[in-house]
Amino acid sequence: MTEKIIVLSNTGSLAEARKIAHALIDGKLAACVNIVPGVESIYWWQHKVEAAAEWMIVVKTLRSKFDAVQETIRALHSYDLPECITLAIEGGLPEYLQWIRDSIES
């Protein structure tokens, strides 16, 4: 299992995305959080097809921090069921991958 992961979550507003991003960075739970505007989501919710404009947050962190990242997202998110999924980082520029670790653990 890889140590470095990306956590994805979509939010309902830019302000919410920024609030979560700052909490993760200030808490040393992530090295970087990208906020991606213009996400359109089409999904099933309560037996209906819904659509929403959203802002995606892309969180670069360590697997050991995932529980705390997840708790932070849950606590600050406005959705009843926020997306919070992980993707393993299988490779990358070695210096960048080291920077992720150093940023969180320093």
Secondary structure, 3 states (H helix, E strand, C coil): CCCEEEEEEEECCHHHHHHHHHHHHHCCCCCEEEEEEEEEEEEEECCEEEEEEEEEEEEEEEHHHHHHHHHHHHHHCCCCCCCCEEEECCCCCHHHHHHHHHHHHC
